Amino acid sequence: MVSYAHGTIGVSDQCAPSMTGPQAIESAYLQDWLARGYAVVATDYIGLGTPGVLPYLDGKAAAHSVIDMVRAARTIDAGVSPRWVVIGLSQGGHAALHTANEATTYAPDLDYRGAVAIGAPSNLEQLFPFGGPGFPNLGLRGLTTFSLFTIVGLRSARPDLDLDSYLSPRGRELAGLAERLCSPELAPQVAGVQVGELFSRSLGDDEIRSALADYLGVPISGYDRPLFIGHGTADTVVPIVLTLKLVADLQRAGSDVRFVAYPGAGHGESLGASSADSMAFVEPLIR
């Protein structure tokens, strides 16, 4: 079985893939797995279609949603294999890494075999504390949108931080829109808005740094099954340098990780580019 973790679509209930359907690049990718005889399940994540706001990039919350989908599938059909892997793109790649770190302890009743993470954001907890007035334009596609979703998610998960006090009036206005609009609808609303315009003061104080590390950080140890990490060299959403740092840390910690860079592939394109490699990685694990 494949438990699939979807990429960024928004934090509002109306954005849930169970309502809108999967994104085209993800649908085509998953069809290949279905054609090979795998059962595929896919979570919306907690907060999409359930009470509250999606805790966007809260790795542990996403991991539990991904794992619970496997349990749900076996509850509905006990004939579905207990052997499973997690696969995710972008936000889902981040979720896949956290799932890999949680799977055997959170669900020892299931037979977890490994993880595939494509275009996964990592080391964000190192970057977000630089957020504040005057933050430079890094030329990354969608950075303001993703920053808003992260702020909205952390604000919901940690109301004690009073994140609104770090936001400018414009930032609070756009955070309100981010709670209600899906990615395609939010994008034109933030066109031309730089990340620095969202803030009235820096995110670099110790309390926020600690909260960001807990919320966003990808573990670099504690993986007891193999990992496959893929990333496009032309990714202008999640720069590959962040993943190179992650892979180096994972290897230094002794994790069983295979990394493949896809020359010329952009963010979404890396999913299709990785298809043959990810299948070749998974099939021996599932046997």
Number of C-alpha atoms within 10 A of each C-alpha: 22 23 24 27 29 26 21 19 20 25 28 21 22 16 21 21 18 14 12 10 11 17 13 9 13 19 11 13 15 22 13 15 16 13 9 11 10 16 17 19 18 22 22 22 26 20 19 22 19 12 9 15 21 28 26 28 23 23 27 21 19 27 27 20 20 31 28 18 20 29 16 12 20 15 11 9 10 11 9 15 16 18 16 24 26 32 30 29 27 25 25 30 28 30 35 34 31 24 31 27 23 20 27 18 9 14 15 10 11 18 15 24 23 26 30 29 29 35 32 28 26 27 17 17 19 13 13 19 18 17 21 21 19 16 15 12 12 10 10 12 13 15 19 23 27 22 17 25 27 24 21 26 24 23 18 18 17 14 10 8 15 11 18 17 12 19 24 18 15 14 21 20 12 23 24 13 19 28 19 18 20 21 19 12 13 19 16 11 14 18 11 9 17 18 23 21 18 26 23 19 16 18 21 15 11 10 10 17 18 13 15 21 16 15 23 23 20 23 18 18 14 13 24 16 18 17 24 21 25 27 32 25 19 18 22 17 18 24 20 22 14 15 22 16 12 20 19 13 15 19 14 11 13 12 18 14 17 14 15 14 20 17 13 13 19 20 23 19 18 25 25 18 21 24 16 10 14 21 14 11 18 22 10 9 15 16 7
